[in-house]
Amino acid sequence: MRTTISTVTFNRPFLLPGFDAPHAPGTFEVRSDEERLDTAFEGWHRVMTTLMLRSAGRVEAWPVDPADLAKAIAADTAPASAKI
């Protein structure tokens, strides 16, 4: 098992599936957990991606689909008048 850690910055409130309301903007840690494939060549399979959300002094590991996260990032970087 290996974990890759990166960050994402949202400049505007953002919404992901499962959220009750938009989350405040900020910089957040993204953790991708991968398992090694049992093959003759080195390969990895992503098993989970989590977004570390901070709110009211707490940190919550929120499971997220990488495609949903990519859509939220694209919506955040698009001009305010554009719709994605």
Secondary structure as GFF3:
##gff-version 3
##sequence-region A 1 84
A	DSSP	beta_strand	2	10	.	.	.	ID=ss1
A	DSSP	beta_strand	26	36	.	.	.	ID=ss2
A	DSSP	beta_strand	44	55	.	.	.	ID=ss3
A	DSSP	beta_strand	58	63	.	.	.	ID=ss4
A	DSSP	alpha_helix	66	77	.	.	.	ID=ss5
###
